[in-house]
Amino acid sequence: MTPINPAAPTISLAGQEHPTAPSLSALTSPSATSVSIITPPKVTLEVLREAHRLGVPSVWMQPGSFDDEVLRFAREQDAFRSVVAGEGGAGSEGWCVLVDGEKGLGSVGKL
């Protein structure tokens, strides 16, 4: 796991500091990386554009990170092999990787 954060070189998680990358393009192998997105829809659309340009194969958009425009880009452009987002999951907001991990992957044929 490599967190992406253009504003901070590290993040604190469970009392430990973890280094971040400033962007998807800073990752060693973006085309061998799947991305879980936790940003507002306007930012998510830019993240998806970068991910598509870099050849990221799969994305998981967390609840609150997408709107109709974001979903349309991710799905209609055939930009990604797998997209987990939208209706489904345990809550009413959509698939959450922490709550719906295996079920979400199963919904796109990955299990």
C-alpha positions, 0 to 999 in steps of 0.5 A, a space after each residue: 500500500 502506498 498512499 498518494 498525497 500531494 500535500 504531505 510526504 507522510 501520513 499517520 495511520 494507527 500511530 505509525 508514519 507511512 511515506 506517501 507518493 505525490 501522485 500516481 505517476 510517482 509510483 514505481 509501476 502504475 500499470 501494475 497497481 490498483 487504486 482505491 480512491 477517497 477524494 471528492 468527485 471533482 478530484 476523483 475525475 482528475 485522479 481517474 484521468 491520470 490513472 487511465 493515462 498511466 495504464 492503472 488497470 483497476 479502480 475502487 471508488 469509495 462512497 462519496 468519491 463519485 458522481 454521475 460524471 465520474 462513473 460515466 468516465 470510468 465505465 463508458 470510456 473502457 478506461 479500466 479493466 475493473 471498476 468498483 463503484 456505485 450502487 451496492 455494498 452494505 450501506 446506501 452510499 456504495 461499495 466500501 473497501 473496508 466493509 465490502 471488500 470481497 463482495 465488491 471484488 466479486 461484483 466485478 468478477 475478480 473473485 
